[in-house]
Amino acid sequence: MWDHYGMHRTWFGNRHGDRTPIVLLHEGLGSVSAWGPFPQRLADATARPVLAYDRLGYGRSAPNPPPWPANFMHLEAQRLRELLDDEQLESPILVGHSDGATIALLYPSVTGRSVPAIVSLAAHVSVEERCIAGITEVVAGYRGGLAKQLARHHDDADAAFSGWSDIWLSERFRSWTIDAELTAVACPVLAFQGTADTYATRDQLERVGDGVSGEAELVDLPDCDHWPHREATETVLERISAFLDELELP
């Protein structure tokens, strides 16, 4: 049983205010520190407190030894509920990147709980050949520099990397999809994807828009790869702020 108390977390902005908070969900090789300045910039731009956390096996959290099961992101959505209960957050805004965006989109289906809004930064809805090719290339060059880079953000970078890459490249994961689970997303969704995404085609963005039952705003980011919050920071922050303002959330 994974223990949510083993997850490292950090607040940005005024966590004791009365505004609906944002919870940040990192990518497949991410962590709180790997977000860089984005959590604080998001808190400043939206005037909302932002909670960022390391999933187990990442950053400064407790280990999550590989191999991971094919439904690992469904399990992470369940763990997110436990984390939110621990933080006494009933219904925060979810903002996720890559695997983190997928987990955010899974949250309503897995937990049966609603949230007021979801922001997806390059979510994965299914496994594409482009994604497999991109990860295969990353694996081949891991010792060439990425290992040292990840070591700055993770207590056990090798375990985090192998857990992520092994499941994504495994045969048992090829048929994975969250199409069915998307129908449980009844809240407004703002979804971003770069037109030069190394790990996905636009089909992923379209499937988010077609699959959710709530209103979806789809944003193509020209010449942007898989990291919209880094490569198109100003646009992303402006669109998120406008999106949340229009919803008139507390």
N, C-alpha and C positions, 0 to 999 in steps of 0.2 A: 504494500500500500504506500503510494507516494505521500510524503508528509509535506503539506503546504507551508508548515512553519520553517521548512528548510529553504524557503525562497527569499533571496535578497531583494529588497525593494527600496526605492528612493522617491520622495515627494519633491515636486517643484512648484513654486508659487505658494499661495496661501491655502493650505489644506484645511484650515479651520473656518473658511468663509462659507457663505450660504449658496454658492453657485454649484451647479451640477459638475462633478469632477470628470476628468478624462483619464482613462487607463490606457497606457501604451503597451502594445504587444510586439516584441522584437522579431526579427527575421530568423531564418534557420541557422545562421552563424552569429547572431547578434547578442546583445546584452545591454544593460543600463548604460554602461560607459561607452559602448560602441555607437549609441545614438549620437554622441558628441553633443553639440549645443542645442540640438533640436527640441528636447523636452522643455527646456527653459524658454526657448523662443516660442514654442507652442503655448505655454502657460501665459507668456506676456501678450501674445497676439490675440488670444481668446479671453483673457482675464479670468481664467479658470485654473484651479489646481490640477496638476498632472501627476499621476502615479505611474512610474516605470518599474518593472520588475524583471528579474532573471528567472526564466524557467529552470526547473531542475536540470542539472547537467551543464548549465551555462553560467557564465560570469562568476559571481561569488556565491551562488547557491549550492546546495548539497548535490552530490553526484546523481546521475541517472544513467547507469551503465548500459551500453549497447549489448545486444541488438535491440532495437525498438520495434514494437509491433506495428503492423500496417495501419492500425487505427490510432496511431500515436497522437495525432492532432485532435481527434475526438476526446481522448483522455486528457489532453491539455485544456480543452474547453471545460471539462469537469473540474480540473484543478483550479482553473480561473474562478469558478464559482466559490470554491473553498477559500481562495485568497480574498475575494470580495467580501465573503462572510467574515473573515478574520479582520478585515479593515472596516467592517460595518458600512460597506458601500452597497446599497440596495440596487441601484439602477444607474450606473455611470455610462458615459459616452465611451465607446470603444474605438480606438485608433490603432490599426495594426499594419505592419509591413510584411509582405511576402508570406511565409508560414504564419506569422502573427496575424496578418489580415485574414487568412483562412480560418484560424482559430476564432477570431472575432465573429466571422460569418457563421461558424458552427455553433456558437454559444447559445442562441435561442433554441435550436433544435435539440442539442445535447442536454441542456439544463431545464428547458421549459420556461425559462425566464425571459422577459422582454427587456430591451434597453431602448433609450430614447433616440439613439442615432449610432450609426457605424460608419467609420471612414476607412476605406480599404486602399492601401498603397501596394499595388502589384500583387494582388491575391492569386493563389493557385486554386483552381476549381477541379482540374484534372491533370494528369501527367502527359505532357507533350514531348515529342521527340526533340524539340528545341531545348527543352529543359534538361533532358537526359544528356544531350550533347554538351550543354554548358557545364553541367556538374561534372561530367567525365573529364572535361578539360581542366576544371579546377582541381580535381583529384590528382591529375597527372602533374600539376605544377605546385602541389601543396608544399613540398619541402623547399621550393625555390624562393619562398619569401612570405607566403601567406601564414605558415606555421608561426613564424616570429611575430607577425602582426596580430594574430589571434591570441598569442600568449599574453599580450598586454591587457586583454579584456576578459580572459577566462582562467580560472584556477587550474583547469585541465583542458587545454585547448585541443589536444589530440583526441580525447574522448568525445568532446563536443563535435569535433569535425567528423569523426568516424560514425558517430551515432546518426548525424544528419545525412552524410553522403551515402552510407551503407543502405539505409532504408529507401532513399530516393532512387538509388540505382538497382534495387533488388527486383527480381521478377515478381514477387508477391505484391509489389506496390504498383505495378503497371496499370492495373485496372481500377485503381483508386479514383474516386470522384466524390464531390459533395453536392452534385446537382440536386439530389432528392432533399437534402437538408436545407438548401437555400430557401425553399418555400416557407419555412418557419420564420424567415426574416421579414417581419411586418413593419419595422421602423424605416425611416428614410435612410438611404445609403448614398454616400459620396464615394465614388470609386475612381482611382487614378491608375493609369498605366502609360509608360513611356513607349513611344513608337519604335524605339530601338532596343527594346527589352531583350536581353541576351537569353532569358530563361522562359519566355512566353510569347505567343502570338496574340493578336487582338481578340481571338476567340475567348480567351479567359475573361476579358473585360465584358464582352457581350454576354457571356453565360451568367455573369453576376447580374447584369441588367435584366436579362430574360428570366432568371431563376427566382429572384426575391419577389415576395408578394407586396412589399411596400414600394414607395417611389424610389427610383434610382437615378442619380445624376452621374453620367459617365464622362470622364475627362481624359482626353488624349493629350499627352505631353510630348511635343515635337522634339526629336533628337535626344530623347531622354532614355537612359538604360533602366536598370532594375531598381534604382534608388531615387525615387522622386523627391524625397525629403532632403536629399543631398544635392541633387542635380538641378532641381527646380524649386528650391526652398521658398523663395518669395511667392511664387505662384501658388504653391501648395498651402502655405500659411494663409494667404489672402482668400483662397477658395474655401478652406476649412472655416475660417472666421465668418465669412459671408453665409455659408451653409448653416452654421449653428445659429447665427443671428436671425436668419429667416425662420428658423424653427421656434424662436422665442422661448427657449428653454430657461428655466430658472438659473 
